[in-house]
Amino acid sequence: MRIGTVITNGTPTPVVERDGALVPLDVPAGTTVADLIAAGDAIPAPAADAAALQADAQLAAPLAPGKIVAIGLNYMDHVRETGLEKPTSPLVFTKFTTSVIGDGEQIRVDRAITQRVDWEVELAAVIGRTMTRVSVEDALSHVFGYTVANDVSARDVQFADGQWVRGKSLDTFCPLGPAIVTADEVSDPQALGLWTRVNGETVQDSNTKEMVFGVAELLSFCSHSFTLEPGDVVLTGTPWGCGEFMDPIRSLKAGDVVEVEVEGIGKVANPVVEI
């Protein structure tokens, strides 16, 4: 199942994809995707007579996460391009939930704050069941599904601060979507291609098999330090091809369109504007 969110009359409406079209779920008005995940029940089907939304219906981010947990330096090809040492344990940070936007929304770059804004395609795991001290072997059974994330990063802020949260959490710096693909449709999260394109040019091209710590290891590791709750989102790291590590450095600018894609899950494209 592919489940997402469309804003209709100012209200988030959960939808699923049926025969290539978006169809509203048969749920009470005001119910969100996060509500459905937290309830822990099977996702209800659309009403039998539910009409598909218009083809130009704009998807929002698929859910409003409870929290966003992110992982740094988790691809060997990215470790090599940075020249840093391979981590011996996951490097965990957070992105504030106010950074979340959906497909097609603007990445807004405040030039009073940052001059070096970078892209990072990531596979994102959406938690479906509470995780506290869960084993690696059992971790994936707690995943509701997967979506695509762009861990947009203000590199000058990130490196100047000496920690990553502010530079990773600026408003609009976490595009998510286009939908959540339920875990039963992803047979192996460690065998998925990932790509980033800037203005149509491929700048990242890798595979989740390059992860230093696989999705199950990451979720188990995190759950031993803090509880992961239904609706939380875990960003699992980015591969090689970040603009900050090109020669010369390449950063996003006004007018760029950055598109991130994960195999079998979808793609999210966002225009860049300066404010």
C-alpha positions as CSV (number, residue, x, y, z in Angstrom):
1,M,0.0,0.0,0.0
2,R,1.1,3.6,-0.7
3,I,-0.4,6.0,1.7
4,G,0.0,9.8,1.7
5,T,-1.7,13.1,2.6
6,V,-3.4,15.6,0.4
7,I,-4.5,19.0,1.8
8,T,-8.2,19.6,1.0
9,N,-9.9,22.8,2.1
10,G,-7.1,23.4,4.5
11,T,-7.4,19.9,6.1
12,P,-5.0,17.0,5.8
13,T,-6.8,14.1,4.1
14,P,-5.2,10.6,4.1
15,V,-5.2,9.0,0.7
16,V,-4.0,5.7,-0.9
17,E,-3.0,5.0,-4.5
18,R,-5.5,2.9,-6.3
19,D,-5.1,2.1,-10.0
20,G,-2.6,5.0,-10.3
21,A,-5.0,7.5,-8.8
22,L,-5.2,9.0,-5.3
23,V,-8.3,8.0,-3.3
24,P,-9.4,9.3,0.1
25,L,-9.5,6.8,2.9
26,D,-12.8,6.1,4.7
27,V,-11.9,7.8,8.0
28,P,-13.5,10.5,10.1
29,A,-12.8,14.1,9.0
30,G,-9.6,15.4,10.6
31,T,-8.0,12.0,10.9
32,T,-4.3,12.1,9.9
33,V,-1.9,9.5,8.7
34,A,-0.1,9.8,12.0
35,D,-3.3,9.1,13.8
36,L,-3.8,5.9,11.8
37,I,-0.3,4.7,12.5
38,A,-0.6,5.4,16.2
39,A,-3.9,3.5,16.4
40,G,-2.0,0.4,15.4
41,D,-5.0,-1.0,13.4
42,A,-5.1,-2.1,9.8
43,I,-5.3,0.9,7.5
44,P,-8.9,1.2,6.4
45,A,-9.8,0.9,2.7
46,P,-11.4,3.7,0.8
47,A,-15.1,3.7,0.7
48,A,-16.5,1.5,-2.1
49,D,-17.9,4.6,-3.8
50,A,-14.9,6.9,-3.1
51,A,-14.1,9.0,-6.1
52,A,-10.4,9.6,-7.1
53,L,-9.0,13.0,-6.5
54,Q,-8.2,15.2,-9.5
55,A,-4.9,14.3,-11.1
56,D,-3.3,17.6,-10.1
57,A,-4.1,17.1,-6.4
58,Q,-1.1,18.2,-4.5
59,L,0.5,15.8,-2.0
60,A,1.7,17.2,1.3
61,A,4.3,15.5,3.3
62,P,2.9,12.0,4.0
63,L,2.7,12.6,7.8
64,A,3.7,15.0,10.5
65,P,6.4,13.0,12.4
66,G,6.4,12.9,16.2
67,K,10.2,13.2,16.0
68,I,12.9,13.0,13.3
69,V,16.0,10.9,14.1
70,A,18.8,11.2,11.6
71,I,22.1,9.4,11.1
72,G,25.4,10.8,9.9
73,L,28.2,9.2,7.9
74,N,26.3,6.0,7.3
75,Y,27.4,5.1,3.7
76,M,30.8,3.8,3.0
77,D,31.0,5.8,-0.3
78,H,30.1,9.0,1.6
79,V,32.7,8.2,4.3
80,R,35.3,7.9,1.5
81,E,34.4,11.1,-0.1
82,T,34.6,13.1,3.2
83,G,37.9,11.6,4.1
84,L,36.7,10.9,7.6
85,E,37.0,7.7,9.6
86,K,34.3,5.0,9.4
87,P,32.1,5.4,12.5
88,T,32.3,2.6,15.0
89,S,28.7,3.3,16.1
90,P,25.8,5.2,14.5
91,L,26.2,9.0,14.6
92,V,22.7,10.2,15.8
93,F,21.3,13.7,15.6
94,T,17.8,15.2,15.1
95,K,16.0,17.5,12.7
96,F,13.2,19.6,14.1
97,T,9.8,18.6,12.8
98,T,9.2,22.2,11.6
99,S,11.7,21.5,8.8
100,V,9.2,19.1,7.1
101,I,7.7,20.0,3.7
102,G,6.2,17.9,0.9
103,D,6.8,17.3,-2.7
104,G,6.7,20.5,-4.8
105,E,7.0,22.8,-1.9
106,Q,9.8,25.4,-1.8
107,I,13.2,24.9,-0.1
108,R,13.6,28.4,1.3
109,V,17.2,29.5,1.8
110,D,17.8,32.5,4.1
111,R,21.0,34.1,2.9
112,A,21.3,36.0,6.2
113,I,22.0,32.6,7.8
114,T,23.7,30.3,5.2
115,Q,25.6,30.4,1.9
116,R,26.3,26.7,1.5
117,V,23.1,24.6,1.2
118,D,23.6,20.9,0.3
119,W,21.3,18.0,-0.7
120,E,21.2,14.5,0.8
121,V,18.9,11.7,-0.5
122,E,17.9,9.3,2.3
123,L,15.7,6.3,2.8
124,A,13.4,7.1,5.8
125,A,11.8,4.5,8.0
126,V,8.5,5.3,9.6
127,I,8.0,3.6,12.9
128,G,4.7,1.7,13.4
129,R,5.1,0.2,16.9
130,T,6.7,1.5,20.0
131,M,10.4,0.5,20.2
132,T,12.3,0.3,23.5
133,R,15.4,-1.9,23.7
134,V,14.4,-3.9,20.6
135,S,16.8,-6.5,19.1
136,V,18.3,-6.2,15.7
137,E,16.4,-9.4,14.7
138,D,13.1,-7.9,15.7
139,A,13.6,-4.3,14.6
140,L,12.1,-4.3,11.1
141,S,8.9,-5.8,12.4
142,H,8.3,-2.4,14.1
143,V,8.5,-0.5,10.8
144,F,5.2,0.8,9.4
145,G,6.7,1.7,6.1
146,Y,9.3,3.7,4.2
147,T,9.4,7.1,2.5
148,V,12.0,9.4,0.8
149,A,13.7,12.2,2.6
150,N,16.1,15.0,1.5
151,D,18.3,15.9,4.5
152,V,18.9,19.5,3.3
153,S,21.9,20.9,5.1
154,A,23.4,24.3,5.7
155,R,27.0,23.2,5.7
156,D,28.5,26.5,6.9
157,V,26.2,26.5,9.9
158,Q,26.7,22.8,10.5
159,F,30.5,23.0,10.7
160,A,30.6,26.4,12.4
161,D,28.3,25.3,15.2
162,G,30.3,22.2,15.9
163,Q,27.1,20.2,16.1
164,W,24.5,19.5,13.4
165,V,21.0,20.3,14.6
166,R,20.6,23.9,13.6
167,G,22.2,23.6,10.2
168,K,20.0,20.5,9.5
169,S,16.8,22.0,10.9
170,L,16.2,25.3,9.2
171,D,12.6,25.7,8.1
172,T,11.8,23.7,4.9
173,F,15.1,21.6,5.2
174,C,13.3,18.2,5.3
175,P,11.3,17.4,2.2
176,L,9.5,14.0,2.8
177,G,7.3,11.9,0.5
178,P,5.8,11.5,-1.9
179,A,4.0,8.7,0.1
180,I,4.8,6.0,2.6
181,V,5.2,2.5,1.1
182,T,4.1,0.0,3.7
183,A,6.8,-2.4,4.9
184,D,5.2,-5.5,3.4
185,E,6.0,-4.0,-0.1
186,V,9.7,-3.5,0.7
187,S,11.3,-7.0,0.7
188,D,14.8,-5.8,1.5
189,P,15.6,-2.2,2.6
190,Q,19.3,-2.9,2.0
191,A,18.9,-3.4,-1.7
192,L,17.4,-0.1,-2.9
193,G,18.9,2.4,-5.4
194,L,19.1,6.1,-4.4
195,W,19.5,9.1,-6.6
196,T,19.6,12.9,-6.4
197,R,19.2,15.1,-9.5
198,V,19.8,18.9,-9.5
199,N,18.2,20.5,-12.5
200,G,18.0,17.1,-14.1
201,E,21.7,16.3,-13.5
202,T,22.4,13.1,-11.5
203,V,24.7,14.0,-8.6
204,Q,24.0,11.1,-6.2
205,D,23.7,7.5,-7.5
206,S,24.2,4.7,-4.9
207,N,22.4,1.8,-3.2
208,T,21.4,1.1,0.4
209,K,23.7,-1.9,0.5
210,E,26.5,0.8,1.0
211,M,25.1,1.5,4.5
212,V,27.6,1.1,7.3
213,F,24.8,0.2,9.7
214,G,21.7,-1.3,8.1
215,V,18.2,-0.1,8.9
216,A,17.6,-2.9,11.5
217,E,20.9,-2.1,13.3
218,L,20.1,1.6,13.4
219,L,16.6,1.1,14.8
220,S,17.8,-1.3,17.4
221,F,20.7,1.0,18.4
222,C,18.4,4.0,18.8
223,S,15.8,2.1,20.7
224,H,18.4,1.2,23.3
225,S,19.0,4.9,24.0
226,F,15.5,6.4,23.6
227,T,12.0,5.2,22.8
228,L,10.9,5.3,19.2
229,E,7.2,5.9,18.9
230,P,4.6,5.3,16.2
231,G,4.9,8.0,13.6
232,D,8.5,8.8,14.3
233,V,10.7,9.0,11.2
234,V,14.3,7.8,11.1
235,L,16.5,9.1,8.3
236,T,19.2,6.5,7.6
237,G,22.0,8.5,6.0
238,T,23.1,9.6,2.6
239,P,25.6,8.2,0.0
240,W,28.4,9.9,-1.9
241,G,27.7,12.9,-4.2
242,C,27.0,15.7,-1.8
243,G,27.9,19.1,-3.2
244,E,30.0,20.1,-0.2
245,F,32.6,17.5,-1.1
246,M,32.9,18.3,-4.8
247,D,35.8,20.3,-6.2
248,P,34.9,23.1,-6.4
249,I,32.1,23.0,-3.7
250,R,28.7,23.1,-5.2
251,S,25.7,24.5,-3.3
252,L,22.0,25.0,-4.1
253,K,20.9,28.4,-5.4
254,A,17.7,30.2,-6.3
255,G,16.1,28.6,-9.3
256,D,17.5,25.1,-8.8
257,V,15.2,22.1,-8.6
258,V,16.5,19.2,-6.4
259,E,14.9,15.8,-6.8
260,V,15.6,12.8,-4.5
261,E,14.5,9.3,-5.3
262,V,14.5,5.9,-3.7
263,E,13.9,2.8,-5.8
264,G,10.4,1.4,-5.5
265,I,9.3,4.2,-3.1
266,G,9.2,7.4,-5.3
267,K,10.7,10.8,-5.8
268,V,10.4,14.2,-4.2
269,A,11.2,17.4,-6.2
270,N,11.5,20.8,-4.6
271,P,12.4,24.2,-6.1
272,V,14.9,26.4,-4.3
273,V,14.2,30.0,-3.5
274,E,16.2,32.6,-1.6
275,I,14.6,34.8,1.1
